[in-house]
Amino acid sequence: MTAKAACSDFLHFFRSWVSNPLRVAAIAPSGDSLARIMTSEIAALDGPIIELGPGTGVFTRALLARGISEADLTLIEYGPEFIDALQARFPAARVLQMDAAHLVQADIFEDEPVGAVISGLPLLSMSPRKIASILAGAFTYMRPGGAIYQFTYGPRCPVPRPILDRLGLKAVRIGGTVRNLPPASVYRISRRKPLELSRERLRYRDSEADIDLVAFSGETGS
Ligand SMILES: C[S@@+](CC[C@H](N)C(=O)[O-])C[C@H]1O[C@@H](n2cnc3c(N)ncnc32)[C@H](O)[C@@H]1O
């Protein structure tokens, strides 16, 4: 990416943050160092892949650099201001403007399960209920052995422990970088028992949301 394009992305991102700081939750796009860690365990054969909250597409580019086919990417972005640029930059990818918390209802993959989910979502500014919906939705599409890669600016995994427990998931920190604004860590979130969770079991219905997620929202996975 040229310096001019990087500067234009920064301004685009910064303006989005000014108009919606909670949703965008960062003043600048992630850096290349974080993008490398986020995609370090992804291989070409892992497609199809879902990316949540791609923004200007920093992680998308890193996925392509690792050999993932653009046609194997589904980019889920809630911010309308990012959609046109994503479609123009990654014309072969599927770009969906939607809330990642509605993944289950959206039924976006009929056949082949996905190998990984890359998430740039600002989980720290989301409610526990919303985080649970996003994770449960993502794992309905995941093949056995697949994982979500999530970064955070916080000192621990941004998914509260009760949510991990409730969904039968575990979180492991796979790396971090100070060469990012701000410094960030990356967590791999995967199933504790790969075949235990079926699509039906992971449907996160309101009637099942009886664990006290709010009370535990300060706790973390690892
Ligand atoms: C911290 S930025 C990360 C952007 C990009 N991945 C990066 O690292 O530079 C968070 C992104 O998630 C998007 N986002 C926030 N809430 C979302 C939601 N509920 N569903 C989908 N995208 C969301 C924002 O619009 C923004 O693009």
The ligand as a Gaussian input file, in Angstrom:
#p B3LYP/6-31G(d) Opt

LIG

0 1
 C      -11.605000      -1.399000      15.754000
 S      -12.324000      -1.264000      14.128000
 C      -11.328000      -2.501000      13.305000
 C      -11.266000      -2.304000      11.814000
 C      -10.223000      -3.177000      11.098000
 N      -10.481000      -4.586000      11.307000
 C       -8.838000      -2.857000      11.598000
 O       -8.293000      -3.638000      12.399000
 O       -8.302000      -1.808000      11.189000
 C      -13.913000      -2.066000      14.367000
 C      -14.689000      -2.338000      13.091000
 O      -15.822000      -3.150000      13.428000
 C      -16.996000      -2.598000      12.815000
 N      -18.153000      -2.995000      13.647000
 C      -18.462000      -2.549000      14.886000
 N      -19.555000      -3.172000      15.364000
 C      -19.923000      -4.065000      14.407000
 C      -20.971000      -5.030000      14.322000
 N      -21.857000      -5.185000      15.312000
 N      -21.050000      -5.791000      13.212000
 C      -20.145000      -5.638000      12.197000
 N      -19.156000      -4.730000      12.213000
 C      -19.035000      -3.951000      13.308000
 C      -16.721000      -1.095000      12.786000
 O      -17.538000      -0.410000      11.877000
 C      -15.238000      -1.095000      12.420000
 O      -15.067000      -1.226000      11.029000

